[in-house]
Amino acid sequence: MIRTLDAERDPSAAPGGCTSYRGGSTGPYEQRTLQGIGHNVPQGAPVAIARAVVDAARLSACRGERSPVRMVT
């Protein structure tokens, strides 16, 4: 499962957002655009990030896959 979150107002984002990742995915793919959010996505849309992580984990569990969620410290 690849889930991308695009910040609508991120000045450093590539044109077209994260759509280029779709070609490298052989499984489910979802792209969400965060309306009105700039470059600092965790601060601007913490609930949207949490929802995307939970949704990805649920989809993986339904498919019998290992959770894609990794904590980086």
Secondary structure, 3 states (H helix, E strand, C coil): CEEEEEECCCCCCCCCCCHHHHHHCCCCEEEEEECCCCCCHHHHCHHHHHHHHHHHHHHHHHCCCCCCCCCCC
